[in-house]
Amino acid sequence: APGGRGLRQLRKWTSRPLLFTVGMAAEGSCSLDYFPENILMDILSYLTVRELVRAGRVCKRWKRLVQDHRLWRHVDLTEWKALTSRVLWVLLRRYLGGGLRELRLQGLLLSVRPGALLSRAWLGALAKRCPQLSRLSLRHVDLREVGGCQFLPCSLRTLELMACEIPRAFFHSVGGSSGIQLETLIVDSVPSFCDEHLRALGSLEGLMALEVRESIRVTEAGLRAAGLGRLVRLELVATGRVQGGTAGGLAEGLPGLRELTLGGAEVEPGLPCVPRLVGLRCLRLRDCALSPGLLLPPCQAVPSLRSLQLSHITLPRGTEDQDAIRQGLPSCVVTFSHCSPLYHIRPVCIT
């Protein structure tokens, strides 16, 4: 059966006689019925959601165990093939409840199956049944039918959108009377995310972390005018075909920024703005080519900087450049991950 790897392993346990099992009537009569419920719960926790649902059909005892809220705290439905709204309603009514903390969904944008995965009615029911849901991750989900962020559960603190479709007014109703108190927003490869969405996020008083990756419609001017002065952590990454340039708007309106991550094409326009971030304590750079002469001056101009993390950075002289960077920042902890000498990648030029 598809997706039954965990169940097949579970059946093997039932067919193998155990050498030492307390309470066995006779040798060779081993069964999962002899296991205490806490051990069974540990075994069931390794199953996927689809396998859990099937395991609940074995017997009444397993059905009761499968419905335990401890197994439904972190639910990942991205591996469920052909997930539909009908399946979501069944899961919500039978399994999801007050113990749910994190939910991950994958929609139908890349599927030939028609119809929207999420609806306002289902999101409303989710908010009532799962009042402790704090993280919602959506991938390939069309949110244009939902309309606005105000229909999401008010308990959410982290919202992750990956390759989703959102309307232009999706964030217009956040904050204030909507009850949404997002603290972290992750936007990854969302083609419709633009400056208008950034400006709407300015009304979120509790927003402390923003991650924007592979965005083609967010501009430098949009970041300057967004009014995101309460941000503590910001990540801007543009690799592949995305040209970048958004990081040029870092110089204004971000007085409280403590952590900054720049990747790909965002490193070149973003590094000259680093000296103006007077409270910056952690800087992460990834997926670009640099040299000590280009990297050290902006970092040395930030006395509060305590951590510099370089990942997948190409350096012209390899370990020699790593030593030079460490010596140039004696009060900063510098770490390197997957950094290599320069071969064919052009270094970033800062003007």
C-alpha positions in Angstrom: 0.0 0.0 0.0 1.3 3.5 -0.8 2.7 5.3 2.2 2.6 2.1 4.3 6.3 1.7 5.1 5.8 2.5 8.8 2.9 0.1 9.0 4.8 -2.7 7.4 7.6 -2.3 10.0 4.9 -2.2 12.7 3.5 -5.5 11.5 6.9 -7.1 11.6 7.0 -6.3 15.3 3.8 -8.2 15.8 5.1 -11.3 13.9 8.5 -11.6 15.7 8.6 -13.4 19.1 10.4 -11.4 21.7 13.0 -13.0 24.0 12.1 -11.0 27.0 8.6 -9.6 27.5 7.0 -9.2 30.9 3.5 -10.7 31.2 3.7 -13.1 28.2 1.6 -16.1 28.6 3.9 -18.4 26.6 6.9 -18.1 24.4 6.0 -17.3 20.8 2.7 -15.6 21.7 4.2 -12.1 21.2 1.9 -9.3 20.2 1.7 -5.6 20.5 -1.1 -6.2 22.9 1.6 -6.9 25.5 3.2 -3.5 25.1 2.2 -0.7 27.6 0.5 2.2 26.0 3.4 4.6 26.5 5.6 2.3 24.4 2.9 2.0 21.7 2.6 5.8 21.7 6.3 6.1 21.0 6.0 3.6 18.1 3.0 5.3 16.6 4.8 8.7 16.8 7.1 7.5 14.0 4.2 7.0 11.5 3.1 9.5 9.0 -0.4 11.0 9.2 -1.8 8.7 6.5 -0.3 5.7 8.3 -1.7 6.9 11.6 -5.2 7.0 10.1 -4.8 3.5 8.8 -3.4 2.2 12.2 -6.6 3.6 13.8 -8.6 1.0 11.9 -6.9 -2.0 13.4 -8.8 -2.3 16.6 -10.6 -0.2 19.2 -7.5 0.1 21.4 -5.4 1.4 18.5 -8.2 3.8 17.5 -8.2 5.3 21.0 -4.4 5.6 20.9 -4.3 7.2 17.5 -6.8 9.9 18.6 -4.6 10.9 21.5 -3.7 14.6 21.1 0.0 13.9 21.8 0.3 12.4 18.4 -1.2 15.4 16.7 0.9 18.3 18.0 3.0 18.6 14.9 1.1 17.5 11.8 2.9 17.4 8.4 0.5 16.8 5.5 3.0 17.7 2.7 3.6 14.0 2.0 -0.1 13.2 1.6 -0.6 12.7 -2.1 -3.8 14.2 -3.6 -4.8 16.0 -0.4 -8.3 17.4 -0.9 -10.6 19.7 1.2 -12.8 16.7 2.0 -9.8 14.9 3.6 -9.0 18.0 5.6 -12.5 18.1 7.0 -12.3 14.5 8.0 -8.9 15.0 9.8 -10.2 18.1 11.5 -13.3 16.4 12.9 -11.7 13.2 14.0 -8.1 13.9 14.9 -7.0 17.5 15.1 -7.8 19.2 18.4 -6.5 21.3 21.3 -3.1 19.7 21.2 -2.2 20.9 17.7 0.8 23.3 17.6 2.1 23.2 14.1 0.4 22.3 10.8 2.0 21.9 7.3 -0.1 21.7 4.2 0.6 21.3 0.5 -2.0 22.5 -2.0 -3.0 21.8 -5.5 -1.4 24.6 -7.5 0.8 22.2 -9.4 -1.9 19.5 -9.7 -4.4 18.9 -12.4 -7.1 18.4 -9.7 -9.4 21.5 -9.7 -10.7 23.2 -6.6 -9.4 25.2 -3.7 -7.8 23.4 -0.8 -8.6 25.9 2.0 -11.8 27.7 2.6 -13.0 30.3 5.1 -15.3 27.7 6.8 -12.5 25.2 7.3 -10.1 27.9 8.7 -12.8 29.0 11.0 -13.4 25.5 12.3 -9.6 25.0 12.6 -9.4 28.1 14.8 -12.2 26.8 17.1 -10.9 23.2 17.5 -7.2 24.1 17.7 -6.9 27.2 19.8 -3.1 26.6 20.5 -2.1 26.4 16.8 1.0 28.7 16.6 2.6 27.8 13.3 1.0 27.3 9.8 3.1 26.4 6.8 1.5 26.4 3.4 3.0 25.3 0.2 1.5 25.5 -3.3 -1.8 26.7 -1.8 -4.1 29.2 -3.6 -5.2 31.7 -1.0 -7.2 33.9 -3.4 -10.4 32.1 -2.4 -9.7 32.8 1.3 -9.4 36.5 0.6 -7.6 38.0 3.6 -5.3 37.2 6.4 -8.1 38.0 8.9 -9.6 34.6 8.2 -6.6 32.7 9.6 -6.6 31.5 13.2 -5.9 34.3 15.6 -3.5 32.0 17.6 -0.9 32.0 14.8 2.5 33.4 15.6 4.4 32.1 12.6 3.0 32.0 9.0 5.1 30.4 6.2 4.0 30.8 2.6 6.0 28.9 0.0 5.1 29.1 -3.7 1.6 30.2 -2.8 -0.8 32.6 -4.6 -2.1 35.5 -2.5 -4.4 38.4 -3.4 -3.2 42.0 -3.3 -5.2 42.8 -0.2 -4.2 39.7 1.7 -2.5 41.6 4.5 -4.7 44.7 4.5 -6.8 43.6 7.5 -4.0 42.4 9.8 -3.6 44.0 13.2 -6.2 46.0 15.1 -9.6 44.4 15.2 -8.6 41.3 13.2 -6.9 39.7 16.2 -4.0 38.4 14.1 -0.8 38.7 16.1 1.9 37.3 13.8 5.5 37.4 15.1 7.2 35.7 12.2 6.3 35.8 8.5 8.2 33.7 5.9 7.6 34.4 2.2 9.4 32.0 -0.1 9.0 32.1 -3.9 5.6 33.8 -3.8 5.4 35.6 -7.2 2.5 37.9 -6.2 4.2 39.3 -3.0 5.0 42.9 -3.7 5.6 46.3 -2.1 1.9 46.7 -1.3 2.0 43.7 0.9 5.1 45.1 2.7 3.3 48.3 3.4 0.3 46.4 4.8 2.6 44.5 7.2 3.6 47.8 8.8 0.3 47.6 10.8 1.4 44.4 12.5 2.6 45.6 15.9 3.9 42.3 17.0 5.9 41.4 13.8 9.5 40.8 14.8 10.9 38.6 12.1 10.5 38.7 8.3 12.0 36.4 5.7 11.6 37.2 2.0 13.2 34.8 -0.4 13.1 34.8 -4.2 10.7 37.7 -4.5 10.6 39.5 -7.9 8.2 42.3 -7.0 9.6 43.7 -3.8 11.8 46.8 -4.5 14.3 48.9 -2.6 11.8 51.7 -2.4 9.1 49.4 -1.1 11.3 48.2 1.8 12.1 51.8 2.7 8.4 52.8 2.8 7.1 49.7 4.6 7.3 51.0 8.1 8.8 47.9 9.6 10.7 49.6 12.3 9.8 47.0 14.9 11.6 44.2 13.1 14.3 42.4 15.1 15.3 39.8 12.4 15.2 40.2 8.7 16.3 37.8 5.9 16.5 38.8 2.2 17.6 36.1 -0.3 17.6 36.3 -4.1 19.3 33.5 -6.0 18.8 31.9 -9.4 17.0 34.2 -11.9 15.9 36.8 -9.3 17.9 40.0 -9.7 17.6 41.3 -6.1 18.3 44.8 -5.0 15.7 45.0 -2.2 18.4 45.1 0.4 19.4 48.6 -0.7 16.5 49.9 1.4 18.0 48.7 4.7 19.5 52.0 5.6 16.2 53.6 6.8 13.4 52.6 9.1 15.0 49.6 10.9 16.4 51.0 14.1 15.8 47.8 16.1 17.2 45.3 13.7 19.5 42.8 15.5 19.9 39.9 13.0 20.3 40.3 9.3 20.6 37.6 6.6 21.5 38.4 3.0 21.9 35.9 0.3 22.7 35.8 -3.4 22.0 39.0 -5.3 21.0 40.8 -2.1 24.5 40.8 -0.7 25.9 43.5 -3.1 23.3 46.2 -2.4 22.9 45.2 1.3 26.5 45.4 2.5 26.9 49.1 2.1 23.8 49.6 4.3 25.2 47.5 7.2 27.1 50.4 8.9 23.9 52.3 9.3 22.3 49.5 11.3 23.8 50.6 14.6 22.2 47.9 16.7 23.1 44.9 14.5 24.6 42.0 16.4 24.4 39.1 14.0 25.1 39.2 10.2 24.7 36.1 8.0 25.8 36.1 4.3 25.3 33.2 1.9 25.5 32.1 -1.7 27.9 34.7 -3.1 31.5 35.6 -3.7 33.4 37.9 -1.4 36.9 39.0 -0.4 38.2 40.4 2.9 38.6 43.9 1.3 35.0 44.0 0.5 33.6 42.4 3.6 35.7 43.9 6.4 35.0 47.7 6.1 31.2 47.5 6.5 31.5 45.0 9.4 34.2 47.0 11.2 31.9 50.0 11.1 29.3 48.3 13.3 30.7 48.1 16.9 27.8 46.1 18.1 28.4 43.2 15.7 29.2 40.0 17.6 28.5 37.2 15.1 29.4 36.9 11.4 28.2 33.7 9.7 29.3 32.9 6.2 27.7 30.0 4.3 28.4 28.9 0.8 30.7 31.9 0.3 33.4 31.8 -2.4 36.7 33.4 -1.2 39.5 34.2 -3.7 42.3 32.7 -1.5 40.3 30.2 0.6 41.7 29.7 4.1 44.0 32.7 3.8 41.0 34.9 3.4 39.2 33.2 6.3 42.2 34.0 8.6 42.2 37.6 7.4 38.5 38.0 8.1 38.9 36.6 11.6 41.9 38.8 12.4 40.0 41.9 11.1 37.1 41.3 13.4 38.7 40.3 16.8 35.5 41.1 18.8 33.3 39.1 16.5 32.7 35.3 16.3 33.2 34.4 12.7 32.1 31.0 11.4 32.4 29.5 7.9 30.2 26.8 6.4 30.8 25.3 3.0 33.1 28.1 1.9 35.5 27.4 -1.0 38.2 29.2 -3.1 37.2 31.3 -6.0 37.1 29.7 -9.4 34.6 31.0 -11.8 32.4 33.3 -9.7 32.8 37.0 -9.9 33.2 38.8 -6.6 30.6 41.2 -5.3 31.6 44.8 -6.1 30.4 47.4 -3.6 30.1 51.0 -4.7 
